[in-house]
Amino acid sequence: LEAELRPLASSPAVRGVRVLGAIGVVEMEEPLHLPSVQALLVRRGVWLRPFGRMLYTMPPFVVSEAELRRITGGMRAVVEATESALLEKGARLESEVWRESQSHAG
């Protein structure tokens, strides 16, 4: 888990990566837009539930290496999708657009 997640810490979209035992957390710079992140993960065959800026996993101890790579690959995809939005000139993160739409909805 550590070896798969630690490289994500170098992304400008990531505030930090923590691994403690079988718990892995990628803390993003911006809050994640839950519906978008879950859709991306489900397309990759992974079910995780982000919380605020946190994308975390607690795989069971019996997880296979292939299953763990699928989970961490999904987490990497979220980081890469967020990073690409950060790197596009003038692009806003989905979370910013979503927050703005929510403030106008009420």
ABEGO torsion letter per residue (X at the ends): XAAAAAAAAABAABABBBBBEABBBBBBABBBBAAAAAAAAAAAGBBBBBBEABBBBBBBAABBAAAAAAAAAAAAAAAAAAAAAAABBGBBBAAAAAAAAAAAAX
